[in-house]
Amino acid sequence: MAPTANTGQARTIEEAVAYAVGHRIRIEALSILNEGTASPNEIAKSIDEGVSKVGHHIKELAESGCIELVGTAQRRGATEHFYRAIERPFISDEEARELPPETRREFAALILQAIMAEGLSALANAKMDEDDDIWMSWRSLDLDADGRRELSALQAETYSRIEEIEARSTTRLVELGEQGKSTVVAAMAFERSRPGRPSGDSLASPRELAAIAR
């Protein structure tokens, strides 16, 4: 990670991700840069904010390692800088298992950053309010080694089916000459930072919970 402008100290990966989604302008900028390349000037126009304010946030995102500079261009006698979200290639499960821990951590952080930015941006822009097809859910599971492998295989299969759905949808859109809705699809499975059910006398037992439900 590059040193931050304010402290001269490097942000950890966790701090960089938290910083990236800690302000509305950074959230919107990341959502735009997840799609492709843009300059602070273009982002400012898109979100109706001042160029200097957006430029400050873009500079901080770049110094935190959340986005990267991909080129410059001369515009009206000034140099315009173009950025995009940090990109990582798709890798297989086998390749992922061979990655060193620090690289796995970077991959996970970038994916979480993108999902959080896209989700918060959609929420702030009321895209989730009236979407009848929205699907959001999460839960924690207690799984053994075989269960973890089964879940991983299911998610890999689901990813393949998602690609098939996209291909069929693209064909229909081309045939009809229509524009599709940009849709974020995310799936994750990871070991929780703490047990799913903390111990303690104040917690109800499964039997007690069943009685409450009745």
Sequence and secondary structure as in RCSB ss.txt:
>XXXX:A:sequence
MAPTANTGQARTIEEAVAYAVGHRIRIEALSILNEGTASPNEIAKSIDEGVSKVGHHIKELAESGCIELVGTAQR
RGATEHFYRAIERPFISDEEARELPPETRREFAALILQAIMAEGLSALANAKMDEDDDIWMSWRSLDLDADGRRE
LSALQAETYSRIEEIEARSTTRLVELGEQGKSTVVAAMAFERSRPGRPSGDSLASPRELAAIAR
>XXXX:A:secstr
  B TTTSSB  HHHHHHHHTSSHHHHHHHHHHHHS B HHHHHHHHT  HHHHHHHHHHHHHTTSEEEEEEEEE
TTEEEEEEEE       HHHHHHS HHHHHHHHHHHHHHHHHHHHHHHHTTTTTS TT           HHHHHH
HHHHHHHHHHHHHHHHHHHHHHHHHHT               SS SS   TTS  HHHHHHHH 
